[in-house]
Amino acid sequence: MSTDVTIAIATYNGEKYLREQLDSIFKQTYQDFSVLIGDDLSNDSTVKIIKEYKKRYPGKMTLIQNNKKLGFVKNFENLIMSSNTKYIAFSDQDDIWTNDHLEILLNLIKGYDLA
């Protein structure tokens, strides 16, 4: 599935907010996106929740399970390197987005787009 935007989420033991975050992402008014999640060896139910949402939204999510602890910055760097879309939107694992968050971001960035 080819999309315009990758939403990159770096997770580590994020079960407390993850469902609410993912729900807010999948309610976006702009829907031409995919979600790329890098999990940094969570030992709570984070990965289970991600897999649950992967089933709920087939083809929209990819999970990269790190085989060693990367830390926040390296985890996001790995997600950037793994993305193949024109735009990347970053979301911390406890972010809750308004329904038009992605649409607003894209309208702003496309105003500066020189390509």
N, CA, C and O atoms as a DFTB+ gen file, in Angstrom:
460 C
 N C O
     1  1       0.836      -1.180       0.000
     2  2       0.000       0.000       0.000
     3  2       0.883       1.246       0.000
     4  3       1.692       1.432       0.909
     5  1       0.737       2.075      -0.982
     6  2       1.516       3.298      -1.089
     7  2       0.754       4.436      -0.411
     8  3      -0.423       4.665      -0.689
     9  1       1.438       5.135       0.473
    10  2       0.805       6.240       1.174
    11  2       1.688       7.478       1.092
    12  3       2.861       7.397       0.729
    13  1       1.118       8.600       1.428
    14  2       1.809       9.888       1.460
    15  2       2.653      10.071       2.715
    16  3       3.737      10.653       2.675
    17  1       2.135       9.564       3.829
    18  2       2.683       9.898       5.140
    19  2       2.914       8.642       5.965
    20  3       2.085       7.733       5.999
    21  1       4.070       8.618       6.631
    22  2       4.323       7.614       7.659
    23  2       4.173       8.303       9.008
    24  3       4.764       9.356       9.248
    25  1       3.393       7.708       9.870
    26  2       3.326       8.167      11.259
    27  2       4.257       7.259      12.047
    28  3       3.998       6.064      12.188
    29  1       5.335       7.828      12.557
    30  2       6.369       7.070      13.260
    31  2       6.159       7.181      14.766
    32  3       6.067       8.273      15.328
    33  1       6.088       6.012      15.397
    34  2       5.893       5.954      16.846
    35  2       6.969       5.061      17.437
    36  3       7.102       3.902      17.045
    37  1       7.733       5.590      18.373
    38  2       8.720       4.801      19.106
    39  2       8.089       4.428      20.443
    40  3       7.705       5.298      21.224
    41  1       7.985       3.128      20.697
    42  2       7.333       2.703      21.939
    43  2       8.304       2.003      22.878
    44  3       9.264       1.356      22.460
    45  1       8.016       2.157      24.149
    46  2       8.660       1.389      25.213
    47  2       7.726       1.427      26.417
    48  3       7.514       2.478      27.022
    49  1       7.176       0.271      26.751
    50  2       6.251       0.144      27.887
    51  2       5.181       1.245      27.862
    52  3       4.975       1.955      28.846
    53  1       4.515       1.364      26.725
    54  2       3.534       2.433      26.529
    55  2       2.086       2.013      26.654
    56  3       1.196       2.710      26.167
    57  1       1.834       0.885      27.299
    58  2       0.469       0.357      27.342
    59  2      -0.557       1.335      27.925
    60  3      -1.732       1.275      27.564
    61  1      -0.135       2.223      28.809
    62  2      -1.068       3.119      29.502
    63  2      -1.804       4.036      28.530
    64  3      -2.997       4.284      28.707
    65  1      -1.120       4.543      27.510
    66  2      -1.711       5.527      26.593
    67  2      -1.883       5.016      25.168
    68  3      -2.524       5.683      24.356
    69  1      -1.334       3.865      24.847
    70  2      -1.228       3.430      23.457
    71  2      -2.573       3.275      22.752
    72  3      -2.714       3.700      21.606
    73  1      -3.551       2.683      23.402
    74  2      -4.857       2.517      22.751
    75  2      -5.486       3.869      22.407
    76  3      -5.984       4.066      21.299
    77  1      -5.456       4.795      23.366
    78  2      -6.033       6.112      23.127
    79  2      -5.277       6.836      22.019
    80  3      -5.882       7.523      21.196
    81  1      -3.955       6.683      21.999
    82  2      -3.154       7.296      20.951
    83  2      -3.518       6.733      19.584
    84  3      -3.793       7.490      18.654
    85  1      -3.521       5.413      19.457
    86  2      -3.828       4.788      18.168
    87  2      -5.252       5.106      17.720
    88  3      -5.491       5.338      16.535
    89  1      -6.188       5.117      18.649
    90  2      -7.560       5.501      18.290
    91  2      -7.585       6.908      17.699
    92  3      -8.266       7.153      16.703
    93  1      -6.844       7.835      18.313
    94  2      -6.838       9.212      17.809
    95  2      -6.192       9.284      16.420
    96  3      -6.606      10.090      15.587
    97  1      -5.204       8.467      16.175
    98  2      -4.550       8.455      14.862
    99  2      -5.486       7.900      13.788
   100  3      -5.570       8.448      12.689
   101  1      -6.178       6.828      14.107
   102  2      -7.048       6.221      13.097
   103  2      -8.354       6.983      12.888
   104  3      -9.146       6.616      12.021
   105  1      -8.591       8.040      13.669
   106  2      -9.759       8.903      13.466
   107  2      -9.406      10.165      12.684
   108  3     -10.212      11.093      12.626
   109  1      -8.237      10.216      12.090
   110  2      -7.796      11.404      11.368
   111  2      -8.692      11.696      10.165
   112  3      -9.188      10.780       9.508
   113  1      -8.891      12.982       9.889
   114  2      -9.652      13.373       8.705
   115  2      -8.867      13.064       7.440
   116  3      -9.464      12.799       6.396
   117  1      -7.546      13.091       7.512
   118  2      -6.674      12.714       6.395
   119  2      -6.265      11.263       6.614
   120  3      -5.656      10.940       7.635
   121  1      -6.590      10.390       5.672
   122  2      -6.402       8.954       5.890
   123  2      -5.314       8.305       5.037
   124  3      -5.126       7.093       5.134
   125  1      -4.595       9.051       4.210
   126  2      -3.573       8.456       3.354
   127  2      -2.244       8.356       4.116
   128  3      -1.271       9.038       3.797
   129  1      -2.237       7.496       5.118
   130  2      -1.062       7.317       5.969
   131  2      -0.889       5.858       6.334
   132  3      -1.808       5.047       6.219
   133  1       0.323       5.549       6.782
   134  2       0.591       4.258       7.408
   135  2       1.271       4.549       8.740
   136  3       1.866       5.609       8.934
   137  1       1.173       3.600       9.639
   138  2       1.767       3.738      10.972
   139  2       2.942       2.784      11.060
   140  3       2.805       1.592      10.785
   141  1       4.096       3.306      11.441
   142  2       5.309       2.517      11.607
   143  2       5.728       2.635      13.066
   144  3       6.046       3.723      13.546
   145  1       5.726       1.510      13.762
   146  2       6.033       1.505      15.190
   147  2       7.318       0.732      15.425
   148  3       7.483      -0.391      14.949
   149  1       8.223       1.350      16.166
   150  2       9.438       0.673      16.609
   151  2       9.333       0.428      18.094
   152  3       9.301       1.373      18.883
   153  1       9.280      -0.827      18.481
   154  2       9.187      -1.133      19.910
   155  2      10.565      -1.491      20.456
   156  3      11.282      -2.318      19.892
   157  1      10.914      -0.854      21.556
   158  2      12.247      -0.950      22.137
   159  2      12.277      -1.926      23.322
   160  3      12.663      -1.570      24.436
   161  1      11.860      -3.158      23.047
   162  2      11.880      -4.246      24.027
   163  2      10.957      -4.000      25.220
   164  3      11.353      -4.186      26.371
   165  1       9.734      -3.583      24.936
   166  2       8.742      -3.404      25.999
   167  2       8.523      -4.713      26.738
   168  3       8.572      -5.792      26.148
   169  1       8.282      -4.601      28.038
   170  2       7.986      -5.802      28.826
   171  2       6.601      -5.712      29.466
   172  3       6.310      -6.418      30.432
   173  1       5.757      -4.847      28.925
   174  2       4.360      -4.791      29.326
   175  2       3.518      -5.272      28.142
   176  3       4.015      -6.047      27.325
   177  1       2.289      -4.847      28.026
   178  2       1.421      -5.340      26.943
   179  2       1.459      -4.459      25.684
   180  3       0.565      -4.551      24.843
   181  1       2.472      -3.618      25.551
   182  2       2.568      -2.729      24.392
   183  2       2.505      -3.494      23.069
   184  3       1.707      -3.149      22.198
   185  1       3.325      -4.510      22.911
   186  2       3.365      -5.260      21.645
   187  2       2.042      -5.970      21.395
   188  3       1.585      -6.042      20.254
   189  1       1.431      -6.488      22.433
   190  2       0.125      -7.147      22.295
   191  2      -0.914      -6.155      21.768
   192  3      -1.710      -6.495      20.893
   193  1      -0.906      -4.937      22.297
   194  2      -1.838      -3.899      21.846
   195  2      -1.573      -3.541      20.393
   196  3      -2.512      -3.400      19.609
   197  1      -0.325      -3.395      20.031
   198  2       0.033      -3.072      18.641
   199  2      -0.471      -4.165      17.698
   200  3      -1.054      -3.867      16.656
   201  1      -0.252      -5.410      18.058
   202  2      -0.716      -6.525      17.214
   203  2      -2.242      -6.549      17.105
   204  3      -2.786      -6.900      16.058
   205  1      -2.916      -6.183      18.167
   206  2      -4.378      -6.082      18.154
   207  2      -4.826      -5.035      17.130
   208  3      -5.762      -5.271      16.367
   209  1      -4.164      -3.893      17.114
   210  2      -4.509      -2.831      16.161
   211  2      -4.094      -3.193      14.737
   212  3      -4.764      -2.799      13.782
   213  1      -3.011      -3.930      14.583
   214  2      -2.623      -4.396      13.244
   215  2      -3.725      -5.255      12.636
   216  3      -3.990      -5.172      11.437
   217  1      -4.363      -6.074      13.453
   218  2      -5.480      -6.908      12.970
   219  2      -6.697      -6.057      12.660
   220  3      -7.414      -6.315      11.693
   221  1      -6.928      -5.052      13.474
   222  2      -8.087      -4.176      13.293
   223  2      -7.949      -3.298      12.049
   224  3      -8.941      -2.972      11.396
   225  1      -6.709      -2.920      11.728
   226  2      -6.432      -2.041      10.584
   227  2      -5.407      -2.708       9.668
   228  3      -4.258      -2.272       9.592
   229  1      -5.832      -3.775       8.968
   230  2      -4.882      -4.513       8.125
   231  2      -4.273      -3.631       7.032
   232  3      -4.969      -2.856       6.376
   233  1      -2.963      -3.768       6.854
   234  2      -2.261      -3.030       5.827
   235  2      -1.883      -1.612       6.208
   236  3      -1.199      -0.932       5.442
   237  1      -2.314      -1.148       7.374
   238  2      -2.038       0.233       7.785
   239  2      -0.871       0.347       8.761
   240  3      -0.342       1.441       8.960
   241  1      -0.461      -0.765       9.375
   242  2       0.549      -0.703      10.427
   243  2       1.682      -1.680      10.186
   244  3       1.476      -2.788       9.689
   245  1       2.884      -1.251      10.547
   246  2       4.053      -2.122      10.538
   247  2       4.722      -1.997      11.897
   248  3       4.871      -0.900      12.435
   249  1       5.121      -3.135      12.441
   250  2       5.807      -3.172      13.730
   251  2       7.232      -3.646      13.515
   252  3       7.472      -4.695      12.917
   253  1       8.174      -2.856      14.013
   254  2       9.575      -3.269      14.054
   255  2       9.905      -3.528      15.518
   256  3       9.898      -2.608      16.336
   257  1      10.193      -4.773      15.841
   258  2      10.568      -5.112      17.210
   259  2      12.092      -5.146      17.273
   260  3      12.732      -6.014      16.680
   261  1      12.656      -4.197      17.993
   262  2      14.105      -4.123      18.100
   263  2      14.645      -5.352      18.819
   264  3      14.034      -5.836      19.771
   265  1      15.782      -5.854      18.366
   266  2      16.368      -7.029      19.017
   267  2      17.356      -6.641      20.107
   268  3      17.860      -7.498      20.832
   269  1      17.632      -5.339      20.220
   270  2      18.410      -4.822      21.351
   271  2      17.874      -3.436      21.668
   272  3      17.289      -2.779      20.808
   273  1      18.071      -2.999      22.885
   274  2      17.571      -1.701      23.325
   275  2      18.301      -0.577      22.583
   276  3      19.528      -0.487      22.621
   277  1      17.525       0.277      21.908
   278  2      18.095       1.370      21.131
   279  2      18.031       2.710      21.859
   280  3      18.879       3.577      21.651
   281  1      17.043       2.869      22.694
   282  2      16.793       4.171      23.286
   283  2      15.919       5.000      22.358
   284  3      15.761       4.680      21.180
   285  1      15.359       6.064      22.904
   286  2      14.381       6.907      22.222
   287  2      14.902       7.456      20.895
   288  3      14.244       7.301      19.866
   289  1      16.052       8.083      20.903
   290  2      16.568       8.747      19.703
   291  2      16.895       7.736      18.604
   292  3      16.466       7.910      17.463
   293  1      17.631       6.707      18.921
   294  2      18.012       5.692      17.913
   295  2      16.784       4.952      17.393
   296  3      16.737       4.573      16.223
   297  1      15.797       4.747      18.248
   298  2      14.567       4.096      17.823
   299  2      13.878       4.947      16.747
   300  3      13.446       4.416      15.724
   301  1      13.775       6.255      16.972
   302  2      13.187       7.132      15.957
   303  2      14.059       7.195      14.705
   304  3      13.530       7.225      13.594
   305  1      15.384       7.216      14.861
   306  2      16.267       7.208      13.688
   307  2      16.032       5.959      12.847
   308  3      16.001       6.036      11.618
   309  1      15.868       4.823      13.490
   310  2      15.591       3.573      12.788
   311  2      14.261       3.656      12.031
   312  3      14.147       3.151      10.914
   313  1      13.268       4.291      12.638
   314  2      11.977       4.456      11.967
   315  2      12.109       5.362      10.733
   316  3      11.506       5.095       9.694
   317  1      12.893       6.420      10.859
   318  2      13.121       7.314       9.711
   319  2      13.759       6.530       8.571
   320  3      13.328       6.635       7.423
   321  1      14.778       5.750       8.886
   322  2      15.477       4.969       7.866
   323  2      14.572       3.887       7.246
   324  3      14.799       3.459       6.115
   325  1      13.561       3.457       7.987
   326  2      12.660       2.401       7.510
   327  2      11.465       2.938       6.728
   328  3      10.715       2.166       6.130
   329  1      11.288       4.237       6.731
   330  2      10.156       4.844       6.038
   331  2      10.499       5.073       4.563
   332  3      11.646       5.348       4.211
   333  1       9.475       4.952       3.714
   334  2       9.684       5.218       2.287
   335  2       8.632       6.180       1.739
   336  3       8.306       6.146       0.553
   337  1       8.107       7.035       2.612
   338  2       7.108       8.003       2.181
   339  2       7.722       9.401       2.096
   340  3       8.809       9.648       2.619
   341  1       7.022      10.291       1.443
   342  2       7.502      11.657       1.280
   343  2       7.540      12.400       2.616
   344  3       8.442      13.202       2.861
   345  1       6.568      12.132       3.468
   346  2       6.464      12.831       4.738
   347  2       6.458      11.829       5.899
   348  3       5.962      10.709       5.778
   349  1       7.027      12.272       7.026
   350  2       7.005      11.485       8.263
   351  2       6.457      12.378       9.367
   352  3       6.954      13.483       9.582
   353  1       5.448      11.904      10.057
   354  2       4.899      12.605      11.224
   355  2       5.297      11.803      12.460
   356  3       5.082      10.592      12.516
   357  1       5.866      12.467      13.427
   358  2       6.321      11.793      14.641
   359  2       5.262      11.897      15.722
   360  3       4.608      12.928      15.883
   361  1       5.108      10.809      16.457
   362  2       4.153      10.794      17.549
   363  2       4.779      10.075      18.735
   364  3       5.176       8.914      18.626
   365  1       4.867      10.767      19.868
   366  2       5.318      10.100      21.085
   367  2       4.222       9.157      21.540
   368  3       3.047       9.366      21.239
   369  1       4.604       8.127      22.259
   370  2       3.653       7.070      22.590
   371  2       2.515       7.529      23.498
   372  3       1.541       6.796      23.671
   373  1       2.614       8.705      24.074
   374  2       1.513       9.205      24.905
   375  2       0.786      10.385      24.269
   376  3      -0.009      11.053      24.930
   377  1       1.055      10.649      22.976
   378  2       0.357      11.735      22.270
   379  2      -1.066      11.319      21.928
   380  3      -1.318      10.187      21.516
   381  1      -1.983      12.248      22.107
   382  2      -3.361      12.059      21.669
   383  2      -3.636      13.180      20.665
   384  3      -3.540      14.360      21.004
   385  1      -3.974      12.811      19.444
   386  2      -4.147      13.781      18.366
   387  2      -5.606      14.200      18.226
   388  3      -6.521      13.402      18.429
   389  1      -5.802      15.480      17.872
   390  2      -7.128      15.912      17.463
   391  2      -7.394      15.296      16.088
   392  3      -6.457      14.898      15.396
   393  1      -8.658      15.215      15.694
   394  2      -9.017      14.532      14.442
   395  2      -8.397      15.155      13.200
   396  3      -8.230      14.474      12.188
   397  1      -8.057      16.431      13.258
   398  2      -7.493      17.106      12.085
   399  2      -5.992      17.370      12.215
   400  3      -5.438      18.154      11.445
   401  1      -5.341      16.739      13.162
   402  2      -3.917      16.963      13.420
   403  2      -3.058      16.743      12.167
   404  3      -2.263      17.608      11.798
   405  1      -3.218      15.612      11.532
   406  2      -2.414      15.281      10.361
   407  2      -2.740      16.196       9.186
   408  3      -1.841      16.602       8.450
   409  1      -3.990      16.515       9.010
   410  2      -4.401      17.426       7.935
   411  2      -3.766      18.811       8.128
   412  3      -3.293      19.413       7.164
   413  1      -3.754      19.306       9.344
   414  2      -3.136      20.603       9.644
   415  2      -1.635      20.557       9.366
   416  3      -1.090      21.462       8.734
   417  1      -0.971      19.505       9.838
   418  2       0.468      19.374       9.597
   419  2       0.784      19.366       8.106
   420  3       1.702      20.053       7.659
   421  1       0.031      18.598       7.347
   422  2       0.286      18.501       5.905
   423  2       0.034      19.823       5.191
   424  3       0.804      20.209       4.311
   425  1      -1.022      20.510       5.556
   426  2      -1.295      21.809       4.932
   427  2      -0.177      22.793       5.215
   428  3       0.198      23.576       4.342
   429  1       0.357      22.761       6.421
   430  2       1.461      23.655       6.770
   431  2       2.736      23.293       6.004
   432  3       3.381      24.161       5.415
   433  1       3.089      22.024       6.017
   434  2       4.359      21.621       5.384
   435  2       4.292      21.748       3.865
   436  3       5.289      22.094       3.231
   437  1       3.146      21.477       3.283
   438  2       3.045      21.595       1.826
   439  2       3.185      23.042       1.367
   440  3       3.524      23.297       0.211
   441  1       2.927      23.984       2.260
   442  2       3.157      25.384       1.950
   443  2       4.634      25.714       1.787
   444  3       4.988      26.713       1.160
   445  1       5.496      24.870       2.354
   446  2       6.940      25.068       2.258
   447  2       7.607      24.076       1.307
   448  3       8.817      24.138       1.088
   449  1       6.826      23.176       0.750
   450  2       7.346      22.096      -0.088
   451  2       7.892      22.652      -1.404
   452  3       7.163      23.283      -2.168
   453  1       9.160      22.415      -1.657
   454  2       9.797      22.890      -2.878
   455  2       9.897      21.818      -3.951
   456  3      10.260      22.109      -5.091
   457  1       9.578      20.579      -3.592
   458  2       9.721      19.472      -4.541
   459  2       8.520      19.361      -5.460
   460  3       8.480      18.480      -6.319
